[in-house]
Amino acid sequence: MDYVIKNREPEDVLHYFEEISAIPRGSGNEKAIGEYLLDFAAQHGLEARMDELYNVVIKKPGSAGCEDLPPVILQGHTDMVCEKNKDVDHDFTKDGIELVLDGDILKANGTTLGADNGQAVAVMMAFLARKDMKHPPLECIFTTQEEVGLIGAMGFDASDIKGRRMINMDCGPEGVCIAGSAGGTTIDVYKPVARVPFTGKALAIKVRGLKGGHSGGDIDKERGNANKIVGRILYNILREMPVHLVSVDGGMMMNAIPRECDAVISVEDIDRAKAIAADIEKKEKSQLEFSDPDLSIVCEETAAPAEMICEKDSKDFIQMLYILPTGLVAKSMALEGLTVASQNLAAVKTQADGKLYILYSLRSSVNAFLDDMGDRIDLICREHGAEAVFRPGFPTWEYTQKSELRDILSKAYHEVTGKEMKIEATHGGLECGALLAKIPGLDIAAIGCDATGAHTPQEQLDLNSYKRMVDTVARTLELMCE
């Protein structure tokens, strides 16, 4: 293929990153990338398997003199969050990612980049293919559907995995070794509604300009939630006049803070409704002045549809959307800067079957928070004629004070960069807890590089930092052979 990234090291890693970027691999659509990995393994004479969830395991014997050492697990996920700007024509089920190189920064053209977690996939492929690398036996685990609840890891069969040390490469920034992560759950909220013939005037409301971000790593940054802003606008219009909801469409993924939301409503006094929306825009801009300054709200009259939702169901849903919580819930009193609990009102949709739908993501390193947040959401939904359906949760990866693997990684990072590695926990939901439950006693360390804007079209990868991450993992494997 004609590579975008040329004359940069590590060349093999970057070329594999480009190759997987050409393969559509949104969550639930990992069959093609799985088959690609099996073909790759066959070409290199490596043992490999793929299960019904399209998780892939590829094993490589140790290098000369290291064949009898205990195996080491390298792990990452093949799926990516599929987010794009509304004005970008891109079909994530068919189209590859259009990469854009800007100096030392790799980006995508109006879509998510997929460095989360393509960076890990490319590293594992390069290490599996290299002939001149010193390393113990490798067991590379490529999991699926991580971005929608760690489904691949939760369903993974670890019975043939011999390694008891695992390097996960699904976090960052550079220089931080993660030693614990949050657990969580996902909630699907369904609101049945009755529709009636359209009357009044149709008003389209559009929220744009928000940063969005990762609902784990960025939830504490006080960024705007487009769905909640629309809910605030609709509720304040409802306080002055009847509102009939026609449709609503905001957010896409459970682990992305929603950047954009569209709603169409019916009102009698369209000028007053616009004025109310303009007033809310001023208030939101004041609240988000430092965290999300580019917010814009556009209201314009639009063509009248055939139907609208009845007044009672519209009122119930608007009130529910307004009062449902989102954002930071609690911070740690033991580890500075660590978010302990959060909730993300991730998506609001008008479904094809006529129901209104809300997607929620809850995270916490303390199960009691998950229980309490879930109970509150369930109560609000029931009081407004909606049903909250809880999906199976994913487990917490609890911090352990001592880790031989962390010590080796820290030494390797210092040798590569001359800097000390920090040890922290994260509010992100890593697969480490799910795999630890299947491989008791597993010593885990999670690292990454400087890659910002995850789960948004602003996602970008610092190629210099990426090289240092690759060199650190390679040196860690060498140290295990000494």
Beta strands, then each sheet from edge to edge (+ up, - down):
strand 1: 47-50
strand 2: 56-60
strand 3: 72-77
strand 4: 99-102
strand 5: 105-108
strand 6: 138-143
strand 7: 165-168
strand 8: 176-181
strand 9: 183-191
strand 10: 195-197
strand 11: 201-208
strand 12: 213-214
strand 13: 244-250
strand 14: 256-257
strand 15: 261-267
strand 16: 296-302
strand 17: 307-309
strand 18: 327-331
strand 19: 339-350
strand 20: 356-364
strand 21: 387-390
strand 22: 422-426
strand 23: 443-446
strand 24: 451-452
strand 25: 460-462
sheet 1: 1+ 2- 6+ 3+ 7+ 23+
sheet 2: 4+ 5- 25+ 24-
sheet 3: 8+ 22+
sheet 4: 16+ 11- 15+ 13- 19+ 20- 9+ 21-
sheet 5: 10+ 17-
sheet 6: 16+ 11- 15+ 13- 19+ 18-
sheet 7: 12+ 14-
end
